[in-house]
Amino acid sequence: MLPFARVAIIGLGLIGSSIARAVRQEMPTVRLSGHDADPAVRARATAIDLLHDIADTPGAAVLDADLVILCVPVGAMASVAEQIAADLPADAIVSDVGSSKAGIAAALAAALPGQTVVPAHPVAGTENSGPDAGFATLFHGRWCILTPAGDADPAAVMRVSTFWEKLGADIEIMDARHHDLVLAVTSHLPHLIAYTIVGTASDLEEVTQGEVIKYSAGGFRDFTRIAASDPTMWRDVFLSNKEAVLEMLQRFSEDLTALQRAIRWGDGDALFDLFTRTRAIRRSIIEQGQDDARTDFGRSHD
Amino acid sequence: MLPFARVAIIGLGLIGSSIARAVRQEMPTVRLSGHDADPAVRARATAIDLLHDIADTPGAAVLDADLVILCVPVGAMASVAEQIAADLPADAIVSDVGSSKAGIAAALAAALPGQTVVPAHPVAGTENSGPDAGFATLFHGRWCILTPAGDADPAAVMRVSTFWEKLGADIEIMDARHHDLVLAVTSHLPHLIAYTIVGTASDLEEVTQGEVIKYSAGGFRDFTRIAASDPTMWRDVFLSNKEAVLEMLQRFSEDLTALQRAIRWGDGDALFDLFTRTRAIRRSIIEQGQDDARTDFGRSHD
């Protein structure tokens, strides 16, 4: 039995369009409607037949939905919620896919009083953006974290869980604040660091940008992938999860200072100890199926 | 015509064993000898028939070589050079594959007075170590940087260039000090940052190591790959290229502080501007064939 019959997707970028494709594949009888604020994206979504109905307004997209998923940048969630409020069926469940959760939960509760809201965060993505970047298997084997409020309807949480399981995800239920702390370290800080180092490398005087690009296979290129992620999405993530990100950044800076000191004073044992310890983490990630087990992420070496 | 007839490889890890495999494939008439300080590695190299002769000492491995390539950690270069000095044929060319060059050049010149030395750095690798980690195509399409001294014999430089071209690499000649600055930003700083963030993430109290591993697909897992690189090799790189690494680290820290400030004060425009700029670098790297053009490094998404 399907958890929902009519799903509305607001925001048709990488995640929204991946959900649409996955629903078409895994739950082909579900009716899909949706909207994107960008007319060019709506036109493209129409051209590739992403949904059954592409509406000109968010409100028109949700008119008869039983699940509405907001797939817009975190900073746009409140505004989109306000735009759908008048048209939303009373029994529709509202969810989202935002990378920070406490702020969104508050914004959705304020904009949609009385509505059943089950926030979600599928921990999955690529460096690409837009409706063409999505694909049906994006959520396979990835975790989808639900952060329902303490008084949330268990039946609604169950339905959203089942929906994501059908898209191939594993489900975890978590407190929104704890989610924001966990993701600050596993996702937000890595993106911030990657953006920073790519910026640093492109601003040097002694080393040209051409040299940085040419010799990037020494390690730098790894960071450029996540530093190519959607700028609007990530700006909003950092602003909305400010406290947790700043806390993790503080920890990172302290550890970096300690390592800097070890290099300056030639403390090879301190370096060796850390470098040995970090190897084990990689092994665990592979063992738990959270990364490609092939060497070098499976990059081709022909 | 082949640039060398008898090649000795000292150090049979990822790079040394990849050179051996590539030589066997591309220059099958070349006689390969070699040595590794670790008896277990020598035994394994013998078992997989990596070389024609595996000697019990570095000196015995180089006795009749016309090219000797030192593939040991940077900190072991001087000692290995001293160990081969007495047995080295007078006309043999000595090269290496170290990730920092100015210090090695000085160490080799001191240990091998009068010998022709052409230092090299193939900018290629994976997160794996040891004789089984190597493969023949590792250097395909990668840059190999040669850093000969100003008074180096041009014919010797040409022969080493030809050797690396036959292994599939593109050649660049560079001053050793400039090399060390360029690689500090394209390779050493990224590794240092990756090691640090993986250490930070595994030392938190509020977020468990299990959670870090579980939700690593949010970005963190990318950093764990290079943080799984060989600890001895990387300890030595940081200690030997101390000045350039500390300079790049200083730049990075300044930029990170600026970004931290932008987050704290909610300066979304500053974040958005940087995040937009960094996208272009990724595109250039792909266009120049220095990374896999496929989404997500080509990771499988089944």
Chai-1 contact restraints between the chains, C-beta under 6 A:
chainA,res_idxA,chainB,res_idxB,connection_type,confidence,min_distance_angstrom,max_distance_angstrom,comment,restraint_id
A,V123,B,Y215,contact,1.0,0.0,6.0,A-B,restraint_1
A,V123,B,A217,contact,1.0,0.0,6.0,A-B,restraint_2
A,V123,B,G218,contact,1.0,0.0,6.0,A-B,restraint_3
A,T126,B,T295,contact,1.0,0.0,6.0,A-B,restraint_4
A,T126,B,D296,contact,1.0,0.0,6.0,A-B,restraint_5
A,N128,B,T295,contact,1.0,0.0,6.0,A-B,restraint_6
A,T137,B,H301,contact,1.0,0.0,6.0,A-B,restraint_7
A,R142,B,A217,contact,1.0,0.0,6.0,A-B,restraint_8
A,W143,B,Y215,contact,1.0,0.0,6.0,A-B,restraint_9
A,L181,B,E206,contact,1.0,0.0,6.0,A-B,restraint_10
A,L181,B,V207,contact,1.0,0.0,6.0,A-B,restraint_11
A,V182,B,V207,contact,1.0,0.0,6.0,A-B,restraint_12
A,V182,B,E211,contact,1.0,0.0,6.0,A-B,restraint_13
A,V182,B,Y215,contact,1.0,0.0,6.0,A-B,restraint_14
A,L183,B,G218,contact,1.0,0.0,6.0,A-B,restraint_15
A,V185,B,A201,contact,1.0,0.0,6.0,A-B,restraint_16
A,V185,B,V207,contact,1.0,0.0,6.0,A-B,restraint_17
A,T186,B,V212,contact,1.0,0.0,6.0,A-B,restraint_18
A,T186,B,Y215,contact,1.0,0.0,6.0,A-B,restraint_19
A,T186,B,S216,contact,1.0,0.0,6.0,A-B,restraint_20
A,T186,B,G218,contact,1.0,0.0,6.0,A-B,restraint_21
A,T186,B,F220,contact,1.0,0.0,6.0,A-B,restraint_22
A,S187,B,G218,contact,1.0,0.0,6.0,A-B,restraint_23
A,S187,B,G219,contact,1.0,0.0,6.0,A-B,restraint_24
A,P190,B,G219,contact,1.0,0.0,6.0,A-B,restraint_25
A,P190,B,F220,contact,1.0,0.0,6.0,A-B,restraint_26
A,P190,B,F223,contact,1.0,0.0,6.0,A-B,restraint_27
A,H191,B,G219,contact,1.0,0.0,6.0,A-B,restraint_28
A,I193,B,I193,contact,1.0,0.0,6.0,A-B,restraint_29
A,Y195,B,L274,contact,1.0,0.0,6.0,A-B,restraint_30
A,Y195,B,F275,contact,1.0,0.0,6.0,A-B,restraint_31
A,Y195,B,T278,contact,1.0,0.0,6.0,A-B,restraint_32
A,T196,B,D255,contact,1.0,0.0,6.0,A-B,restraint_33
A,T196,B,L256,contact,1.0,0.0,6.0,A-B,restraint_34
A,T196,B,L259,contact,1.0,0.0,6.0,A-B,restraint_35
A,I197,B,I193,contact,1.0,0.0,6.0,A-B,restraint_36
A,V198,B,T278,contact,1.0,0.0,6.0,A-B,restraint_37
A,V198,B,I281,contact,1.0,0.0,6.0,A-B,restraint_38
A,G199,B,D255,contact,1.0,0.0,6.0,A-B,restraint_39
A,G199,B,L274,contact,1.0,0.0,6.0,A-B,restraint_40
A,G199,B,T278,contact,1.0,0.0,6.0,A-B,restraint_41
A,T200,B,R251,contact,1.0,0.0,6.0,A-B,restraint_42
A,T200,B,F252,contact,1.0,0.0,6.0,A-B,restraint_43
A,T200,B,D255,contact,1.0,0.0,6.0,A-B,restraint_44
A,A201,B,V185,contact,1.0,0.0,6.0,A-B,restraint_45
A,S202,B,I281,contact,1.0,0.0,6.0,A-B,restraint_46
A,E206,B,L181,contact,1.0,0.0,6.0,A-B,restraint_47
A,V207,B,L181,contact,1.0,0.0,6.0,A-B,restraint_48
A,V207,B,V182,contact,1.0,0.0,6.0,A-B,restraint_49
A,V207,B,V185,contact,1.0,0.0,6.0,A-B,restraint_50
A,E211,B,V182,contact,1.0,0.0,6.0,A-B,restraint_51
A,V212,B,T186,contact,1.0,0.0,6.0,A-B,restraint_52
A,I213,B,S284,contact,1.0,0.0,6.0,A-B,restraint_53
A,I213,B,I285,contact,1.0,0.0,6.0,A-B,restraint_54
A,I213,B,Q288,contact,1.0,0.0,6.0,A-B,restraint_55
A,Y215,B,V123,contact,1.0,0.0,6.0,A-B,restraint_56
A,Y215,B,W143,contact,1.0,0.0,6.0,A-B,restraint_57
A,Y215,B,V182,contact,1.0,0.0,6.0,A-B,restraint_58
A,Y215,B,T186,contact,1.0,0.0,6.0,A-B,restraint_59
A,S216,B,T186,contact,1.0,0.0,6.0,A-B,restraint_60
A,S216,B,I285,contact,1.0,0.0,6.0,A-B,restraint_61
A,S216,B,Q290,contact,1.0,0.0,6.0,A-B,restraint_62
A,A217,B,V123,contact,1.0,0.0,6.0,A-B,restraint_63
A,A217,B,R142,contact,1.0,0.0,6.0,A-B,restraint_64
A,A217,B,Q290,contact,1.0,0.0,6.0,A-B,restraint_65
A,G218,B,V123,contact,1.0,0.0,6.0,A-B,restraint_66
A,G218,B,L183,contact,1.0,0.0,6.0,A-B,restraint_67
A,G218,B,T186,contact,1.0,0.0,6.0,A-B,restraint_68
A,G218,B,S187,contact,1.0,0.0,6.0,A-B,restraint_69
A,G219,B,S187,contact,1.0,0.0,6.0,A-B,restraint_70
A,G219,B,P190,contact,1.0,0.0,6.0,A-B,restraint_71
A,G219,B,H191,contact,1.0,0.0,6.0,A-B,restraint_72
A,G219,B,I226,contact,1.0,0.0,6.0,A-B,restraint_73
A,F220,B,T186,contact,1.0,0.0,6.0,A-B,restraint_74
A,F220,B,P190,contact,1.0,0.0,6.0,A-B,restraint_75
A,R221,B,I285,contact,1.0,0.0,6.0,A-B,restraint_76
A,R221,B,D291,contact,1.0,0.0,6.0,A-B,restraint_77
A,D222,B,D222,contact,1.0,0.0,6.0,A-B,restraint_78
A,F223,B,P190,contact,1.0,0.0,6.0,A-B,restraint_79
A,T224,B,I281,contact,1.0,0.0,6.0,A-B,restraint_80
A,T224,B,R282,contact,1.0,0.0,6.0,A-B,restraint_81
A,T224,B,I285,contact,1.0,0.0,6.0,A-B,restraint_82
A,I226,B,G219,contact,1.0,0.0,6.0,A-B,restraint_83
A,A227,B,T278,contact,1.0,0.0,6.0,A-B,restraint_84
A,A228,B,R279,contact,1.0,0.0,6.0,A-B,restraint_85
A,A228,B,R282,contact,1.0,0.0,6.0,A-B,restraint_86
A,P231,B,F272,contact,1.0,0.0,6.0,A-B,restraint_87
A,P231,B,F275,contact,1.0,0.0,6.0,A-B,restraint_88
A,P231,B,T276,contact,1.0,0.0,6.0,A-B,restraint_89
A,W234,B,F275,contact,1.0,0.0,6.0,A-B,restraint_90
A,R235,B,G268,contact,1.0,0.0,6.0,A-B,restraint_91
A,R235,B,L271,contact,1.0,0.0,6.0,A-B,restraint_92
A,R235,B,F272,contact,1.0,0.0,6.0,A-B,restraint_93
A,F238,B,I263,contact,1.0,0.0,6.0,A-B,restraint_94
A,F238,B,L271,contact,1.0,0.0,6.0,A-B,restraint_95
A,L239,B,G266,contact,1.0,0.0,6.0,A-B,restraint_96
A,L239,B,G268,contact,1.0,0.0,6.0,A-B,restraint_97
A,K242,B,I263,contact,1.0,0.0,6.0,A-B,restraint_98
A,L249,B,Q260,contact,1.0,0.0,6.0,A-B,restraint_99
A,R251,B,T200,contact,1.0,0.0,6.0,A-B,restraint_100
A,F252,B,I197,contact,1.0,0.0,6.0,A-B,restraint_101
A,F252,B,T200,contact,1.0,0.0,6.0,A-B,restraint_102
A,D255,B,T196,contact,1.0,0.0,6.0,A-B,restraint_103
A,D255,B,G199,contact,1.0,0.0,6.0,A-B,restraint_104
A,D255,B,T200,contact,1.0,0.0,6.0,A-B,restraint_105
A,L256,B,T196,contact,1.0,0.0,6.0,A-B,restraint_106
A,L259,B,T196,contact,1.0,0.0,6.0,A-B,restraint_107
A,Q260,B,L249,contact,1.0,0.0,6.0,A-B,restraint_108
A,I263,B,F238,contact,1.0,0.0,6.0,A-B,restraint_109
A,I263,B,K242,contact,1.0,0.0,6.0,A-B,restraint_110
A,G266,B,L239,contact,1.0,0.0,6.0,A-B,restraint_111
A,G268,B,R235,contact,1.0,0.0,6.0,A-B,restraint_112
A,G268,B,L239,contact,1.0,0.0,6.0,A-B,restraint_113
A,L271,B,R235,contact,1.0,0.0,6.0,A-B,restraint_114
A,L271,B,F238,contact,1.0,0.0,6.0,A-B,restraint_115
A,F272,B,P231,contact,1.0,0.0,6.0,A-B,restraint_116
A,F272,B,R235,contact,1.0,0.0,6.0,A-B,restraint_117
A,L274,B,Y195,contact,1.0,0.0,6.0,A-B,restraint_118
A,L274,B,G199,contact,1.0,0.0,6.0,A-B,restraint_119
A,F275,B,Y195,contact,1.0,0.0,6.0,A-B,restraint_120
A,F275,B,P231,contact,1.0,0.0,6.0,A-B,restraint_121
A,F275,B,W234,contact,1.0,0.0,6.0,A-B,restraint_122
A,T276,B,P231,contact,1.0,0.0,6.0,A-B,restraint_123
A,T278,B,Y195,contact,1.0,0.0,6.0,A-B,restraint_124
A,T278,B,V198,contact,1.0,0.0,6.0,A-B,restraint_125
A,T278,B,G199,contact,1.0,0.0,6.0,A-B,restraint_126
A,T278,B,A227,contact,1.0,0.0,6.0,A-B,restraint_127
A,R279,B,A228,contact,1.0,0.0,6.0,A-B,restraint_128
A,I281,B,V198,contact,1.0,0.0,6.0,A-B,restraint_129
A,I281,B,S202,contact,1.0,0.0,6.0,A-B,restraint_130
A,I281,B,T224,contact,1.0,0.0,6.0,A-B,restraint_131
A,R282,B,T224,contact,1.0,0.0,6.0,A-B,restraint_132
A,R282,B,A228,contact,1.0,0.0,6.0,A-B,restraint_133
A,S284,B,I213,contact,1.0,0.0,6.0,A-B,restraint_134
A,I285,B,I213,contact,1.0,0.0,6.0,A-B,restraint_135
A,I285,B,S216,contact,1.0,0.0,6.0,A-B,restraint_136
A,I285,B,R221,contact,1.0,0.0,6.0,A-B,restraint_137
A,I285,B,T224,contact,1.0,0.0,6.0,A-B,restraint_138
A,Q288,B,I213,contact,1.0,0.0,6.0,A-B,restraint_139
A,Q290,B,S216,contact,1.0,0.0,6.0,A-B,restraint_140
A,Q290,B,A217,contact,1.0,0.0,6.0,A-B,restraint_141
A,D291,B,R221,contact,1.0,0.0,6.0,A-B,restraint_142
A,D292,B,R299,contact,1.0,0.0,6.0,A-B,restraint_143
A,D292,B,S300,contact,1.0,0.0,6.0,A-B,restraint_144
A,T295,B,T126,contact,1.0,0.0,6.0,A-B,restraint_145
A,T295,B,N128,contact,1.0,0.0,6.0,A-B,restraint_146
A,D296,B,T126,contact,1.0,0.0,6.0,A-B,restraint_147
A,F297,B,F297,contact,1.0,0.0,6.0,A-B,restraint_148
A,F297,B,R299,contact,1.0,0.0,6.0,A-B,restraint_149
A,G298,B,G298,contact,1.0,0.0,6.0,A-B,restraint_150
A,G298,B,R299,contact,1.0,0.0,6.0,A-B,restraint_151
A,R299,B,D292,contact,1.0,0.0,6.0,A-B,restraint_152
A,R299,B,F297,contact,1.0,0.0,6.0,A-B,restraint_153
A,R299,B,G298,contact,1.0,0.0,6.0,A-B,restraint_154
A,S300,B,D292,contact,1.0,0.0,6.0,A-B,restraint_155
A,H301,B,T137,contact,1.0,0.0,6.0,A-B,restraint_156
